Structures are given as C-alpha cells and as structure tokens.
Amino acid sequence: MTLTYRKRRSFEAGHTRKFLLVVDESPEVESALYYAAARVVRSSGMILMLHVIEPQDFQYWAGVRQVQIEEETLKARALFRLFRRKLHLVGFENIPCEELVREGVKSEEIMKTIAEDEDVSILVLGASTDPAGPGPLVSMLAAGSAAGSFPIPITVVPGNLAFDDIIALA
C-alpha cells in the first residue's frame, strides 16, 4: 500500500499539534495517555485517541458483521470515556481530545490516520512490561523495519514508569 504523506502543519496558524494515541484495552495505554497529556500541557495541542476495529479471522454474514462493528464501536466509545475520566482524576481536566474509530488492520489504519491528518505530529505508544516483548505495535512500528522511514516521531513510554516519573519526563 502506497500512502502520500502530507506536510505536517501543526505549528502553522489555524492548526493544532496532535499527539496520536492508539487506544485499546492493554495496560500500557495508560502510561502513554498520561505522557501525551503532560506533553499537551507543556507544549499545547491535543490528544487524538484512535481505536481500530480489526477484522476477524473468519468471515461473518453481512448482518452479523455489522452488529459486531456496532458493538466494537460502542466499546471504543466506552474506552474513550474511561480514558477521559482517568485524565480528569489525575488533574488533566482540560486536555482537548479528539476521538476516531477506524476499521482495518491496526498498523495500516495508524498510517492512514497520519497521512490524512496533517496535524498529527507524534505517535505515543506504551511499552508492555511483559518479558515476551514491548508489545506488537512497539515491535512493529518503533523497532521494526518501518521505524527508519516512519513519517513522524514515535515516543515509546516504558510501562514500568510511575505516574510522577512519566509527568517529570514529559
């Protein structure tokens, strides 16, 4: 798949710098969320929360597939609300957030989001503390073959950092 990347315009008049956060149910997302929020406070901008509904291994009938997508979209909205509440609980009440739900392969949808939104400036990922590795997204995007040609910086937040350490480093 060939994508054309737009010039990053997040610092031009009328544009807002966006920190892209991939939202799912993994525990490391919370570290990335707090880091992105602290960066927004220090450098202005907003968080773009992206949830990707990935295709299933087996094919549904059209009606069943539509129900599955609707359920996944509701789950995504619930995750967005949960993460907004978590921000509020730790003192980040006024962090502007945008929410986006896409359907497809996660890595491809991340790339499409970056290609389509010229305000996305940084991808923020949380690294898992699991001994098996930092997680599939970090392995694929930040440490894989795509890392050297990725269109924007990737910040990987270690999953073992305490909240105060994350805030101090942001």
C-alpha positions in Angstrom: 0.0 0.0 0.0 1.4 3.4 -1.0 0.4 6.4 1.0 1.1 10.0 0.3 2.1 11.9 3.4 1.1 15.5 3.9 3.4 18.1 5.2 3.0 18.4 9.0 1.2 21.7 9.6 0.7 21.5 13.3 2.6 24.7 14.1 1.1 26.9 11.3 -1.7 29.3 12.1 -5.1 27.6 12.3 -3.6 24.2 13.1 -3.3 22.2 16.4 -0.5 19.8 17.2 -1.9 16.3 17.8 -0.4 13.5 19.8 -1.8 10.3 18.3 -2.7 7.7 21.0 -3.8 4.2 19.9 -6.5 3.2 22.4 -7.2 -0.4 23.3 -7.5 -2.5 26.5 -3.8 -3.1 27.0 -2.4 -1.8 30.4 0.4 0.1 28.7 -2.1 2.6 27.1 -2.5 4.3 30.4 1.2 5.3 30.5 1.1 6.6 27.0 -2.1 8.6 27.8 -0.5 10.3 30.8 2.6 11.1 28.9 0.6 12.6 26.0 -1.5 14.6 28.4 1.6 16.0 30.1 3.1 16.9 26.7 -0.1 18.7 25.7 0.1 20.8 28.9 3.7 21.7 28.3 3.6 22.3 24.6 -0.1 22.9 23.8 -2.0 20.8 21.4 -4.4 17.9 21.8 -4.7 14.1 22.0 -6.1 12.2 19.1 -7.4 8.9 20.5 -7.6 6.2 17.8 -9.3 2.9 18.3 -9.0 0.4 15.4 -11.6 -2.3 14.9 -9.6 -5.1 13.5 -11.0 -7.7 11.0 -11.8 -11.1 12.4 -10.1 -14.3 11.2 -13.4 -15.7 10.0 -16.0 -14.1 7.7 -19.4 -13.1 9.1 -22.6 -12.8 7.1 -23.1 -9.1 6.3 -25.7 -8.6 9.1 -23.7 -10.3 11.8 -20.6 -8.4 10.8 -22.5 -5.1 11.0 -23.6 -6.0 14.6 -20.0 -6.8 15.5 -18.8 -3.5 14.2 -21.6 -1.6 16.1 -20.6 -3.5 19.3 -16.9 -2.7 18.8 -17.7 1.0 18.2 -19.7 1.1 21.4 -16.7 -0.5 23.2 -14.4 2.1 21.7 -16.6 4.9 22.9 -16.6 3.4 26.4 -12.8 3.3 26.3 -12.7 6.9 25.2 -14.9 7.9 28.2 -12.8 5.8 30.6 -9.5 7.4 29.5 -11.1 10.9 29.7 -12.2 10.1 33.3 -8.7 8.8 34.1 -7.2 12.1 32.8 -9.7 14.1 35.0 -8.9 12.0 38.1 -5.2 12.9 37.9 -5.7 16.6 37.3 -5.8 16.8 33.5 -9.3 18.1 33.3 -8.9 20.5 30.3 -7.0 18.3 27.9 -8.6 18.6 24.5 -9.2 15.2 23.0 -10.4 14.1 19.6 -11.8 10.5 19.1 -11.5 8.4 16.0 -12.8 4.9 15.3 -11.5 3.1 12.2 -11.9 -0.4 10.9 -9.0 -2.4 9.4 -5.5 -3.6 10.2 -4.2 -1.6 13.1 -0.8 -0.6 11.6 -2.4 0.4 8.3 -5.1 2.5 10.0 -2.4 4.3 12.0 -0.5 5.1 8.8 -3.7 6.3 7.1 -4.6 8.5 10.1 -1.2 10.1 9.9 -1.4 10.5 6.2 -4.9 12.1 6.3 -4.4 14.4 9.3 -1.6 16.9 8.8 -1.8 18.0 12.4 -0.7 14.6 13.8 2.9 15.3 14.9 3.8 12.5 17.3 2.7 8.9 17.9 2.8 8.0 21.6 2.9 4.3 22.4 3.2 2.5 25.7 5.6 -0.4 26.0 4.5 -3.5 27.8 6.5 -4.8 30.8 5.8 -8.4 29.6 9.0 -10.4 29.3 7.8 -11.6 25.9 8.4 -8.1 24.5 7.2 -4.5 24.4 4.0 -5.3 22.6 3.1 -5.8 18.9 2.7 -2.1 18.0 6.0 -1.1 19.6 7.8 -4.0 18.0 6.3 -3.4 14.6 6.4 0.4 14.4 9.2 1.6 16.6 11.6 -1.3 16.4 10.7 -2.9 13.1 11.7 -2.2 9.6 9.3 0.7 9.4 10.9 2.7 12.1 13.6 4.4 9.9 11.0 5.6 7.4 8.1 6.5 9.7 6.6 9.9 8.8 6.5 11.3 12.4 8.4 10.8 15.6 7.4 7.8 17.8 7.6 8.2 21.6 7.7 4.9 23.5 6.7 5.2 27.1 8.1 2.4 29.3 5.3 0.6 31.1 7.1 0.3 34.4 7.3 4.1 35.0 5.3 5.5 37.9 2.9 8.4 37.2 5.2 11.0 38.7 8.1 9.8 36.6 6.0 10.0 33.4 5.0 13.5 34.2 8.6 14.6 35.0 9.9 13.2 31.8 7.1 14.7 29.6 
